[in-house]
């Protein structure tokens, strides 16, 4: 299972991933002190770990991408991310077409892209719209509002509704997709997910005390945010979505939709090249 994280610098991408999988998978680039500048990921960096989920061992590959949108000129800033996704498709296709191919091909294709949205409470930035549209053509995109505890519940709900309207207006096709094979229960589950997207989440690797019990959370000037309390944020829904209800479907959708589209295009180009060479 391969996850990719995309978003601008300083949105807590590493912390959230570590929180979801209850393991320290990625070192945070967050500031160590208030006056320190935000440290940045400067290149695409894959990290591999084996985690146990419900008694099942899962090899998890996390792809850490550079924060984008921080420059004055952000034109084409998404190109390295798109190229990396296509490179994984290309590597899989080469192994698939090898005459003496392995029975089990190591799968480094990207199955899910978590897209981090700045909790401004206003609207998506033009670059968010462009990047999500580009990404949704090649990978399963799941948008999340990072550091959602910076918004009130009213602001959060209004922001989520505005984002959904903007994504619909710009025809950004987000995961999950319905197919003819889905039964009624699966269709209803997908609809409930689409009505919740973008997930408003808070990440924390630290424990705080609530009623004398340690929980993963964050202390603020207004009180304590319990990451795993559904009344505080939607982290639990996101974690269940990624690791339980849609884990297998993310893998299958990648193979049957995104990879198949890439594969067909590449084989057609190869066929045309061969025809021109022999003509």
C-alpha positions, 0 to 999 in steps of 0.5 A: 500500500503506497500513500503520497502526501501533497500540500504546502509547507507547514501543514503538519503532513508528517505528523498526521501520517504518523498519527494515522498509523500510530507509528513514527514513520516520518520525521516532522519538518515542523519548527523546533522553536517559535522563532525558527523558520519552517523546515522544508522537504526539498525532494520526493522521498519514499519511506517504507515500513511494515505495520500491523493492522487488525493482525494483518501485516501491511507493507506501507510506503509513504512518499514525502513530497516537497511543499509547493505553492510557497514560491512567487512563481509556482508554474509547473510546481506539480510536474515532479509529483505527477512525474513520480506517480507516472514513473511508478506506473512505468516501472510496474509496466516494464516488470509486467512486460518482462518475458521472465517476470516474477510471480509477484511484482513489487508494487510501488504504484501510488494508491492514495494521495492525501491532499492537504488544504490550508485551514484559511476558512475562505476558499481554495487557492487557484493553485490548489484547484489546478494541482488537485485537477492534475493529480485526480487524473493519475491517482486517487485524491483524498483532500484533508483540511489540516490543523482543523482545530484552528477553525470553529465548528461553524467555520469548519462546516462552512469551509468544507461546504465551500470546498465541495462546491468549488471542487464540483464547479471545477469538475475535480473527480475525487475518490471514492468512485462508484461502479456497477459492481458496488452493492447498495451498502457500498454506494451509501458508504461512498456517498457518506464519505463524499459528503464528509470530504474534505476530512477536517483533521488534527494530528498529534504524536503526543499524549495529553491527559483528559480525565486522568487518561492519556489520549493523543491530542493537543493542548491549546489556550481554549482546552484540549483537542482529543484527536480520536474524539469524533466530536473534536475532529474527523481523524477517526473517520479518515483513519477508518477510511484509509486502513479499513473500509477502503484499503483494498478498494484504493489498491484495486482502483489504482490498478483498474482505473489509473494504471490501466489508463496509463498502460493502454496509452503506453501500449498504443504508443508502442504499437504506433512506434512499431508500425512506423518502424516497419512501414 
